[in-house]
Amino acid sequence: MTDVTRLFVDLVRAETRLYNAVSDRLRAEHGVGLGQFEFLEIIDRIPGCRVLDIVREVGITVGAVSKAVDRLEGAGLCVRTAHPEDRRSSVLSLTPEGSRILEAARPTVANELAARTARLPAEDLARTAATLAALRAELEECRRDEAAS
């Protein structure tokens, strides 16, 4: 394997293991998985959040996001209201229960990630975070360039 191939495999395996560990803990303590938590975070962070905002943020299809939002809405964690300027679109907002779960779950996510990475030197984590942020920015720029052409 080339170095970049090994990097890719390690990155995917590390992400999968971290994701599953955090998701399992969230389900056990708060009744939501990490995917649901991420959507609640995005809805909370983006004023006037729409499905397309989530699509842009996580890079999955409109259909997948719409179905996930349907499940959040069905669970009473968010609501859709008509967009005031675009009737084809809805604005997403958290319900009081969605806000409550999000606030309770935030420290759980932070604590689980801290526990899973505690044995790694802080400098290595900071360097890895910077490298991944740069890689993500590059990949997102490439995607924008591909969409424009």
N, C-alpha and C positions, 0 to 999 in steps of 0.2 A: 504494500500500500504506500502511496505517496504521503508526504507529511500532511498535506491539506486534507486528504481522504481520512487519515487517522484523526485529525482535528475534528472533522465533520462527525465521524462516528462517535468520538468521545463527547462532543457537544450534545448530540442527540441523546445519547445514553444518560449523560448527567442531567439534562433537562427532563427527561422522562422520569428518572428516579426522584428528582426534587419535586416535580409536579405531582407525582403520585403520592409522595409522603405528605405534602402540604394538603392536597385534596382529601386524602384519607382523614387527616386530623380535623379539617374543616367540617367534613361530613359528620364525624363523630361528635364534635363539640357544638356545631351550629346548624347542622342539617342542610348545608349547601356544599357543592364541590368547588374546586378552584376556578373552573370556567364560569360558574355563576357568580362567584365572588368578583372575578375580573370584570364582568359585565356590569355588576352593581357599582364597582369603582368608577368605571368609565361614565356611566349614567350620572353618577354623583359629581364627577369632576367637570363634565362638559355642560355648560349652560345650554338649554334648548336642545339637548342630545337627541339625535335621530338614529335610526338603524344604520344609515350610511356613515355616520361618525364612528360607530363601532366597527363597521366593515373596514374603514380606513385604519383604525387603530390596531386591529388584530390580524388583518389580512386574510379573512375568510370570506366566503360568498354571502351575498345578500340573503339568499334562502336559508343558509345555516344560521345567520344572525337572527333573522326574523323568527325562525322556529325556536331558537333559544330564548328570545324575548317573549314569545308566546308562553313558554314554560314559566318564565319569571312572573309574567302577568297572571298566569293561572295559579301560581303559588302565592299570589298576593304581595309580591315584592316590588313590583313596579306597575305603572299605568301608562297607557298611551292616550294622549289627547290630540285633537286636531291641531295641526300647525296653523297659526294665525294667518300666515301669508301664502301657504302652499297646501291646498286641500288634499293633494295626493300623498302628503307626508304626515307623519305623526311625531309629536314631541314625547320623549320618554322622561318619566320622573319616578323617583323612588316613593314607595308608600312609607308610612311610618314604620311598618314592620321591616321593610327593606332597609331603611336607614338604621334601624335598631340592630339588625343582623350584621350589616356592614361595619358599624362601629364596634360591635363585639368581636367580629372576625379579624379586624385589622391587626390587633396585637397577636392573635393566634398565628397568622401568616408570618409576621415578623419574627416571632419566637421560634417557630418551626424552622424557618430558613436559617436563623442564627445558630440553632442547635445542630443543624445538618452541615454547617460550614465552619463550626467553631474550631476545628483542628487545623484549619488552613491559615497561614500567615496573612495578616490584614493587608500587607503590601501586595501579596499575590492576588487577593480578592479585588483590591482596588485596580490593579493592572488589568486583570481579566475583565472587570466591569468596563473599564475605558476601552479596551480592545473590542469587546462585544458591542458597545455603543457605536464605535466607529464602523464596525462591520454592518450593523443594522442600518446606519445612515447610508452607507454605500449601497446596500441592497435596495433600500427604499428609493434612492436616487436612480438606480438602474431601472427599477420598475416604472418610475415616472417617465424616464426617457423612453422605455419600450412602449408605454401607453400613448405617448405623444407622437410616436412615429407610425 
